[in-house]
Amino acid sequence: YTSASSTGKHEDFRIRPHTGEQTGGSSGVNVAGGLAPFITEFTGTFFLTLTFALTADLGSMSALAVGSMYMVMIFAGGHLSGGHFNPAVSFGVCVSGRMKRDRKWGLPGWLCALFYIPCQALGAFAAALAADNFLTDEGRLLGSPQIAENVDQMKALYVEAIFTFALVLVVLNCTASKANQGNSFYGLAIGFTVLAGMLAARPLTGGCLNPALGTALPIVAKRAVSDLWVFWVGPMIGGLVAGGYYALLVPR
């Protein structure tokens, strides 16, 4: 998107989805005193988690709903925060070296990623508490991710890791690659990756692929927490490997 300034020159206001950093033009207005990226991560994770919980009884349509919500939240907030809505995504982007310094506070990229994670966790817990008001006891259990009885924890960890790897790799290639800079399809590609990953992983692990979601929903549903580490370690390993792989594949 470009506009002509009073000097007759065109200014480029395109925004890099993965960083929230403007590529040119005026600095604009900082919403909520520079807290916009963190509020956006809270909000996006809230709606993602709420959709997961309230559509769990819809079978494969639940994956479509969650993937669609992820897509629209990325389009809505990607220019503000990068649209991560997932600690594993923030971790992977940080590992890849593509997390940019915050222009308002001057924070290094790794510290921005570190601050994103509690915002995402708070958004997930807020959504879990909101969903708790609408669901029956059975619905609460159904609406939280659970490892299938015939799947051991190590296999579940592998499933969560491999599909989160796919998600983070798509995020990086769609949003951090110079070849794709300024594209308008990144939200659609990321949303479809979540859809496919959930369809594949849901019978085995509940298709979580998100540590914030995988922590908040089981705790609020009062489900046994012995599997929570799987929903953190698996996706974070996937994010770590994807970030390192992308850094080697696409050197800066």
Sequence and secondary structure as in RCSB ss.txt:
>XXXX:A:sequence
YTSASSTGKHEDFRIRPHTGEQTGGSSGVNVAGGLAPFITEFTGTFFLTLTFALTADLGSMSALAVGSMYMVMIF
AGGHLSGGHFNPAVSFGVCVSGRMKRDRKWGLPGWLCALFYIPCQALGAFAAALAADNFLTDEGRLLGSPQIAEN
VDQMKALYVEAIFTFALVLVVLNCTASKANQGNSFYGLAIGFTVLAGMLAARPLTGGCLNPALGTALPIVAKRAV
SDLWVFWVGPMIGGLVAGGYYALLVPR
>XXXX:A:secstr
 EEE TTS EEE  B TTT  BSSS     GGGGTHHHHHHHHHHHHHHHHHHHTGGGTHHHHHHHHHHHHHHHH
HHHHHH S  SHHHHHHHHHHT     TTT   HHHHHHHHHHHHHHHHHHHHHHHHTT  HHHHHHTS    TT
S HHHHHHHHHHHHHHHHHHHHHHHT GGGTT S HHHHHHHHHHHHHHHHHHHH S   HHHHHHHHHHTT   
TTHHHHHHHHHHHHHHHHHHHHHHS  
